[in-house]
Amino acid sequence: MQKDSVLERSYINDFHRQNSMGALKEAQSMLLHPYSREQKLAQINSLRQNNRIKK
């Protein structure tokens, strides 16, 4: 029974570490790319509209 709780804690700690690392990578990526998804989509749509107008 004690062995199971050690394995369970190990799994939970590893899961938490992976999530923390994922969140850290996401935050670093957001710092490199300051635009939000919505801003980027708006920029893409604006460029598409400008291309249609030019044609």
C-alpha angles and dihedrals in degrees: 000000000000090000090057093052091051090051090045092051090046090052092047092048091049091047091050091048092051092049091048091050090048091051091048092051090048091051091049090049091050090053090054092046106038096181118096120230091256092051091049092049090049089051092050092048091049091052091049091051091049090052091051091050092051092052 
